[in-house]
């Protein structure tokens, strides 16, 4: 391993400072820091920032299926960027010594109107705006018809994304190692319409059933595209995955307690 790609949140002063420290750390050990344009030729990436920084960078690293990522948290929550600043250099040393563990986070593959995109957290189909009427989104699986959701929209989330928008909309938390997806309606008209967890091997097709209404599709909060009746959105797991270095002390339930204040003040 001679090339390392280091990406940081350019809007955060502390991220820039730590980026410079990291570059110097690896330089002293004989490793070159390459730019984003050479990420496809790197063996390792260091992401310095919050989960948003990692989500954006992940799309740039998709071409390299062997790269793994050390994600250092400079944000607020940091579900994906789990490594704390104070433990980052110990983590660097362990990785360079070959002593580390990886956890894979799979990407959703999204095909719509001849365009293919990838999402790590979720795919959202939503109505056009606050004053827009509810939309009806039909969902079919390769295992059969699922449901038609009359709502502000619907979220198709991965276990990684289950602690993001889906959770805010009332969806369940899924452990990242599960091969599953969550369908979470956004403010459904029918209160009996609840989120459902489905098997990750299923392939979904979503379509707005209202002929006179349109909506928008967003992937990980990005790639907003206007869609209407007849636009079939196909979603399935791809063979691409984000390979994250996991801190030695990491316990997922501890992460939930720390980040979400899970169970605080209940007894």
Number of C-alpha atoms within 10 A of each C-alpha: 10 14 19 24 24 23 23 24 20 13 9 13 11 14 23 17 11 18 21 12 13 18 18 15 15 18 13 9 10 12 15 18 22 18 14 16 10 13 24 18 18 22 17 22 24 23 25 29 27 23 22 16 21 25 19 13 18 21 15 14 23 17 13 15 14 15 21 21 24 25 30 28 25 25 17 11 15 20 20 21 27 21 24 15 16 10 11 19 16 11 22 18 14 14 15 13 9 9 11 15 13 14 15 15 22 23 24 26 19 20 16 17 11 5 7 11 14 23 26 25 26 26 29 26 28 25 26 19 11 8 7 12 13 22 26 26 25 19 22 18 17 11 10 10 12 13 13 17 24 21 20 23 24 29 27 27 30 32 26 22 26 26 21 18 21 28 15 12 15 15 23 18 17 20 15 18 12 13 16 18 26 24 23 28 27 26 17 19 14 10 7 7 17 15 19 13 17 13 11 16 13 16 15 21 20 21 21 29 20 16 10 9 17 21 26 18 22 17 22 20 15 12 13 14 12 15 22 16 16 13 16 18 19 19 23 20 23 13 10 18 20 23 20 20 21 21 19 12 8 11 11 12 11 13 16 15 13 13 13 13 11 13 10 9 6 5 4
